[in-house]
Structure formats: C-alpha cells, structure tokens
C-alpha cells in the first residue's frame, strides 16, 4: 500500500474475481495485475486507480477434484496465484513511488515465483533457504492433496508448478530462455527465471531477505540487476547456472566450483520423485536430454540457440589425447560473438 494515499485511499488490496478472467489468454491465466492501475485516469484512461488483483472463478458448483473447474480445484490453484499477484502489486507500487523503471517481465515473474516459494515453505515447515529440500518434504505431499490425511489434504499447488515448468524447460533448453517467451503460450520462463534468481540468492547473498529487498528496490533491471546481485558478468552466471542445473541433477556429484550448486533444492530427489509418482507426465528421472558424444571426432548441428538458452553436450569415453571443441556458425565461419562455452568435469 505504498501508493495508496495517492490512489484509492481504501487501505486495501481489492481482488476482483470474474469469469472474464477465465477466458483470457486461452484460459491459461488464473490471475493478473496491470501496472496502469497505479496511475490517474488522466494518464491511463483504463486505470482503476488502486491496488487491484483480477482473478478467475470456479466454473462448477461441485466439490472435489473431478475437474479443474470445481470449487476445490479452484481453491487449490488460486491461493499461490494470489500470493504471486500481490507480489507484483508490491513491486509495482514500490518502484513507481521511487521513480524506478519496472522490472523486466521475465525477472519480475521469476520474483513472483520466489514469493510463491516463500509461501510454500510455510507449508513445508521450513522457513530457511539452502536446506536441500527433497521431494517427500515438499512436492511429494503437494500431489497427495486428494487424500483425507493431513498435512497433505487439500494442499495448494505449490512448488510443483515451478518444477513442472523446469522439467519442460530442461528437456530442450536451446529453444527457450529465462529472458522471456520464445513462442506463443511459452510460460517456462516463469520457472527458469525463478531458478536463476534462487541460484543467485543461494550462492551470492548474505541473507535471503536482503537479496530480495535489494533486487526489488534496485535502479537496475533485468540482466543488469542480476549482475549487481552476483558481482559477475551475465555470461558467467548463465554458464554456471546451466552447469549447476545439469550437474546438480546427477546423484552424488559434488562440484569443485562452489557456484555449481543449487543449495535450497535437492534436484536429483525432486526429479526422481516426480518420475516415480507421476510417470505418465514425467517419464524420465532426469529432465535433460543432452547431446551424448564420445571423445574424438563428432559434429553436431544446432538449428537455433535462443538468447539466454543453452545446449548441453555430455562427452564421455576413453580420452587418449586432448579434446578440441570448435564452434562455428551455420555457414562455417565464426559463431556469434555472444556465444559462450562453460565446462565442468564430472569424472
């Protein structure tokens, strides 16, 4: 409510639940906020001049989880959605009041997923970051929401939405990006931006809360904001995060580089649990599909590499001499100057 006195003056966040929201963006959005509501109508004619959340409604009066439109299904999904959207309101108000540019779309959505994570940890009885949370203590209980036994009964959809999108993202990371959507109805960047921000918070911050405050109140946005929080170039963070996600998904691997870790979440255990309990949706115990190559001569053609995307090459076998890795453009010349290579030795 940082700007409430100059807006509605009601002292409240107003939540509008309407079937109009159900039909927005092909039914893929449960809720949203709009930054123009923080301006007078003289500046933004469509503004409601206040702190507003717009959210979907149940489409069936029935109880239970037989279809996604029931009251219970709606309540399971809407609770973290409200946390997500109110985070946007807080950020918009704070940045607008202080004359700061709004955060870039992808990183703002990632930060809203950070707010969802903080909310989720209240259910997991784990208020601290860097606790290597595994499947049973988190998502494993989330997916048991249909049972009548506490603490899983009627559990909201919490961290499953994060790791579900990451599972899709990591299956083909060269065509997607944490910098924003690369195709229509691409929402994977919500989760990948969250994962980058969570990684940076775990690795570089003194305290979790201070990292979040500094990010939200920074005059920088986007990649520059990440660089300010980590103290290192974006290219280095992208490489280290990519390697942390891949090598961190290998059970038992302990990297020599302390940046190649994801301390808050036990990735191998998360992926294995999702595969065990929801095999039809997550058919593999690890979402990555790397280019598997043998030491020596090999050639791989990447049709495209999205900005902020990456490709994984897992090279193995008997190494009898030095291995040369050469990057070329599609026509055989030098690759784009922004392409980078990051390497980790697993064995």
N, C-alpha and C positions, 0 to 999 in steps of 0.2 A: 504493500500500500504506500510505497514511497511517493507516488504522484497523486494519491487520492484527493488531497486537498485542492488540487488544480483540475481535477476531473469530476467524478460523480459526487465525491464527498460523502458517500454512504458508509465508508469504513468496512466495506465487504467486497469479497470477490463474488461476482454474480455468475452463476452457472445456468446456462440455457440448454435444456435438453429438448431436442426436436427431431422428428422423423426426417426433416430436410437434411440433417447431417448424415443420416443413414445412407442416403443416395449420393453423397458427394464422393468424388474420385473413385467411381465404380464400386462403392461400398467398402473400400479398403481403409477408410479413416473412421475411428471411433470418436475423435475429438480434435479440436484445433483452437488456436487463438489467432488474432490478427493484430499486428503492431499499429495499424491505423487507429485502433480504439484509444490510443494514448495521445491523440491529437483532437483539438476542437474541430467542429464540423466545418468551420471556415477554411481549415487546412486540409481536412479529409472528410468530404461530404458524407461518406458512408459510416463514419465513426459513431460508435455508441457511447463514446466519452466515458470510459470506465474500464475496470478490470474484469473482463468477460472471458468465460470459457464456453465454447459451443460443443455440445456432445450428443452422441446418438442415444436412442431409446430402445428398449426391448420391442420386438415385433410380435411377441406372443405373450398371452397372459399365463401360459403354462409354467409350472415349476419344473425343476430338474434340468438335466443337461442333454436332453434328446436332440435338440437342435440349437444352433448358435443364437437364435432369436429369443430364447426363453429368458425369464427374469433372472434365474440363477446364472445362466451363461453370461448374460449382460453384466451382472454384478461381478463376476469373476474377472472380466476384461476391463471394466470401466474404472476400477479402483486404481490400478497403476497408471491408467491413462490420465486420470485426474491429477495424480502426482506429477506426471510428465508435463501436462499443460500448465499447471500452476507454476512450475519451474520457469517456463517460458515467460509468464507474466512477470515474475520477479526479475528476470534478466532484462526484459524489455523496459520495465519501469526504472530499474537502477541505471541502465545505460542511457536511456533517454533523459532522465533527470540530470545526469552528469555530462550531457553533451557528447556522449561517446557513440561511435558507429555501432550498429547492431552486429552481433557475431555472425560470421558466415553460416549459411543454412546447415551444412553438414555438421560442423563442430557444435553448433547450438543444439541440434538434435542429439548428438552424442552426449552432450552435457545433461540433457533432459533424461537420457537413459542412465546417466550417473545418478540422478535424483531417484529414479526407479530402483537402482541398486541399493541406495541407502534405505529406501522403504522396504525392499526385500529383506535386508539384513535384520530388520526388526522382527520379521517372522522367523528368521533362521537363528535368532538369539545370538547374533554375532555382530556387535556394533563396530568392530575394528576391521581395518583393511589388512592386507598382507597375511591372511590367515590360511591360505591354501585350501579354501573351502572345496569340498568334494561333492560328488553327486548326491549321495544319500542325505547329506545335511542340507541340501538346497533343492535342486530341481526334482530329485527323486520323490520328495514329499509333495512338490507342486503338482506333479502329474497324478497323484493319488487323491485329487480333490473330490472325486465322486464317492469315495469311501465315507462311511459314517464315523470313522475313528479319528479323534484329534491326534496330533495337531494338523493333520493333512486335510481334514474335512472342510470343504468349501474354500480351500486355499485360492487366493488370486493367482492369475497367470503372471508370475514374477520374472525370474531370470531365464525361464525357458524361451521367452521371446528374444532375448539377447543372443543366446547360444544357437537357437534355431536359425536366425539370420546369419550368424557367423558360419554355421555349418554350410549353408548355401554359398556364402561368400568365398570360403576357403576351397570349395570344390573347383572353382575356376577363377582364381584371383587376378588373372591377367586382364579380364574384361570388365572388372568392377573397380570401384575406388571409394575410399573413405572421404574423398573430397566432394562427393555428390553423386546423383544418379547418372548412370551411363546408358539407360534405356527406359522406356515407359514402364511405370509401375515398379521401378527398382527402388526398394527401401532398405537394401542391405547396408547402405552407408550409415544408417542409424546405429547399427551394431558395430561396424568396423570403426567408426569414429569414436564410439564409446570405448572400444578395446584399446585404441591408441591412447586416448586420454587416461584410461585406467592404468595402462602400462606406464605412461609418463608420470602419473601420480605416485605409483608404487616405487618406481625406480629413482626419481629425482626429487621428490618432495621431502620436507622435514616433517610436516603434518598433513594429513589428508585434507582437513578443513581449510588450512591456509592455501593449499594449492587451488582448491575450488574457488575460494574468495578471490585470489589473485587472478585466476583465469577470467572470472566473471566481471571484475572491475578493471581489467586491463584496457588501455587505449588501443592495444593491438588486437587484430582479429585473425582468424584462420591460421594458416601455417606460421605466420609471424608470432601469433600468440603461443603456439606450441614451442617455437624456438626460444621464446622468452622464458617459458617454464622449464625447459630442459637445459638451456645454455649450450645447445649444439645445433648444427645445421639440420634443416628438414631432411635432406638426403640421408644423413647418417641415422636419424631417428626412423625413417621409413625402412632402411635396411635392417637396423637392429630389431625393430618391432616385427618385421616379417620373419626374420630368423627366430625370434623369440616364440612366435606363434607356431612355427613349424617344428623346431627342435624341442620346444616345450611340450609338444603333443606326443613326444617319444618317451614312453615309460622308462624311468630310471636315468635319463640323460641329465648330467649336471654340467652346465657350460662353464668354461673358464672365464668368459666375459660376463660380468655381473649384470650387464644390460640385457642379456638374452634370457630373461626370466619373466614370469607373469605371477608374482607372489600372491596375489589375492585369490587366484582360482587354480585348482588342480585340473589342468586341461585333459591329461590322459584319462583321469577318472570321470570327468564330465562327459567326454565323448563316448567312453565305454558304456556308461550308464544309459545314455540316450540310445545307443545301439541295442543294448540288452532289452530295455523296456519298450522301445518304440521302433523295432527293427524295420517295419514297413516304411517308416518315414526316414529313418537314419540307417541305411543298410550297411554302413561300414563303421568300424570302431574308431576311425580317424577320418575326418572330412577331406583331407588333402589328397589330390591326385597329381603327384609330382611327375616330372619327366624323368623316368628312371633310365640312366645311362651307365655304361661301363667305361672304365678308364681306357683311354686310347682315342681313336678317331670316331667322332659322331657328329651329326649335323641335325639341327632342329630348326624348323621354321615357325616363328610366332606370327600369325596373321596380323595381330594387333596387340598393343600394350597400352592400357588406359593410363592417363596421368594419375599417379597415386596407386596404380596397380603394380603387381609383381608376378613373377613366374618362378616356380621352384624347380631346380634341377638337382636330383639326388644321384650323385656319381659314386659308384662302388666297384668292387672287384679287386684284383691284384694289381697294385701300382708298381711298375718296374722302373719308371722314369718320371721326370717332371711332366705335369699335365698342362698344356696350353689351352686357355679358354679365350676364344676370339669372338668379338661381337661385330656384326656387320648389319648394314641396312638391307632392305629388300633387294636393292639393285647391286649389292656387293660393295658399296662404299662404307664410309664411316657411319656409325649409328648416330642417332640424335644426341646432342651434347648433354642432355638431361638424364640419359640412361646411366644407371649405376649398377655395380656388382657388389654384393655382400656375401661373404663366405664364412662358414663355420665347419670345423672338422668334428664330426661325430665320433669317429674312432681313430 
